[in-house]
């Protein structure tokens, strides 16, 4: 079933809001935004391809105040954080690809909630985004790499996960992980099966065996 594209579109698109929505465009550019309180963390992932590049300067620029930080999971832990500085912008200026998960922490001295957005080209077959490989090994940070809201159980990664694998969702309101959910033989992912992963929301999975799947473009951008 075709799905509604769940992001704000800024150019070159006509959207039908029917259940079988179809998006038609030659070059569709959009954005999705996230809001975080001073000092708080949010676990996110870009779902569009930035037209300038994939560094933090390209993706976030000056949207967050000085002393905000980014923490990128490297498979076994977090790389040293990147911090937004007065004179040098993001230092180090890390590279983050579409579908890669990372924490953003708003500066503790921010005057109030801060909204930042990922802007770029919507991935689809004509720009090599028709499929996107998702891998999970052991405890790993991951995300759904397309700009739609989707039930966790509908993702290829969830379906491919072996029994006893687990998923951990970060709760921005409590600043802690919700209780983890494990996959079982008879009940699958339980309540997490229908848990909606919002556009750009990342999460952790603990896979009992490695996951390597191709998530397929879930919308139609053909002419």
N, C-alpha and C positions, 0 to 999 in steps of 0.2 A: 504494500500500500504506500502510495506517495505521501509525504508528510509536509506540513506547513514549515516553511523556513522561519526559524524562531530568532530572528535578529532584525535590527533596524537597517533598512536598505537605503543607501544614499545615492545610488545612481544606476541607471540602465536596467530597470526591472519592472515587471508588471506581475502582481501577485493576485491569484484567485483565492479567496478565503474559504473555499469549499473543503470538505473532508479530504478529497483527493486533489489537494492544491497543486498547481503546477506553476513553476517560476520560469519565465522566459526572458532570456537576456543574452547578449554577446559578451558583456563584461559586467558582472554583478559585484558591486563593492558594498560592504556593509560593516556594521560594528556591533559589539555587545559590551555592555557596561557592568561594572561591579562597584559596590559601595562598601567601605570599611571604616569603622570608627577609629579614633585616635588610639594608637598602641595595639590595635587588634590585628589578628591574622586572618587571611582568607586563602583557601586552596583553589587555584584557578589554572586554566590552560587556554591558550589562544585556539580558536577554531576557524580563523580566517588567515589568509596568507598576506602579511604586511608587504606592501609594494616597495618599501625601502630596504627591508632586510629583517633579520631575526635577532638583532641584539636588543638589550634592554633599552638602549637609547632609541631604537626604532619602534619598539613595542610600547614603551611606557613614557619615554621622554621626560618632560617636566610635569606630568599629570599628578604626581605624588610629591608631597613636600620634602624638603631636605631632611635627612636622617631617617627616611623610610628605608626599608630593607627588603631584599628578595632572597629566599632560600630555595635552592634547587637540589632535588634528590638525585643522587648519582648511582643508585642501585644498592648501596650498602649504608649510606648515610647522606648527610648534607654537605655540599661543597661550602667553603667559606662564604659567608653572606656577601652579597653586593649591596652597597649602601649608596643612597643618592646624596651627593656632596654639593657644596655651593659652587665650586669652581670647575669640577671635573665631571659633573653629571653622575651617571651610574659607574661605580668603581668597586670591583672590576666590571667591565661592560660585557656581561655574560651573554651567550647565545642561547636562545630558547626556541625550539621548533614548535610548529602547530601540533597539538596533541600531547605535548610534554607538560607535565604537572610541576607546579612550584607554588610556594607560599609567598604572598605579598603581605608585608607588615607596614601599616600606616605609622607615620612618625607619632611618638607619644606626645609631642608638643603641637600636633596639628590643631587648628582652631575648632575643628568639628569633623563630622564624617566627610570622607573624601571619595569621590567617584572617579574611576579611571575606566578606559575603554580600550579594547583591542579592535583595530580597524584594518581592513584589507579585503582582498579578493576572495570571494566564496569559492572553496575548492570544488572542482567538478572535473569530468573526464577530459574536457578540452584544455585544461591547464594542469594535467597530470595529477588531479586530485580525485579521480574517480574511485580509487581505492586507497586506503591508508593502513599500513601495517601497524598493529598494536602488539607489543610483547610485554609479558609479565613474567618475571623470574623471582621466585621466593616472595619476600615482602617488597612490594614495588609501588611507586606512585604512577598513576595512569589517568586517562581521561577519554571521553568519547570525542573524536577529532572532527566532528561536523557541527555546524551551527543550528542545531535543533535541540529541543527538550526531548528526552527519550527515557522510557522505562529501563532501568538497569538490566532486567531480565531479557530485554530485546537486543542487547548488544552482543556481538559475536564473542567478545571476551568472556562475558558472563556465561554464555552457552557452552563455550569450550572449556571452561574451568572444571577441573576434576572435583569429585566429591571431597569434602572437608576443606576446600579452599574457603577463604573468608574475604569479606569486603568491609572497609572502614570509611565512613563518611564524616567529614569535618563539619561540626556545627558552629557556624559563625556566631550565633547568639550566645552560646555557652562557652565558646572558645575551648572546646574539647571535642574529642571524637564521640559520636554516638556509639552505643554498644555494638560490637561487631556482629555480623550475621554470617553464618557458615552454610555452605551448600550441602544438602543431605540427599540421600538416595531417593527417598519417597516424597520429600516436600520441596526439592530444589532449593531456591534461595529464600523461601518463606516470604516474609514481609518485604524483603529487599527486591523480590521479583518485580513488583510494581512500583518500587520507589523511583520517583522521577529524578533523573539526573538533569539538572538545569543547564542551559547553554553555558559553556565555559566553566562548569563546575568540575573540579578534579577530585580524585579519591584514591585511597590505597586498596590494593588487593594483596592477599597472601595466597599464592598459588602452590598447591601441593605438588604439581608438576608444571613445567614451563608452558606458558600460553603464547602462541604465535598465530595471529589471525589477521585477515584483511577485512577491515570494516569498509563497507561499500556505501558510496554516495547515496543518501536516502531520499533525495529530491530530484526533480527533473528540471534541468536548466537548458534543455535543448530548444532550438528554434522551432 
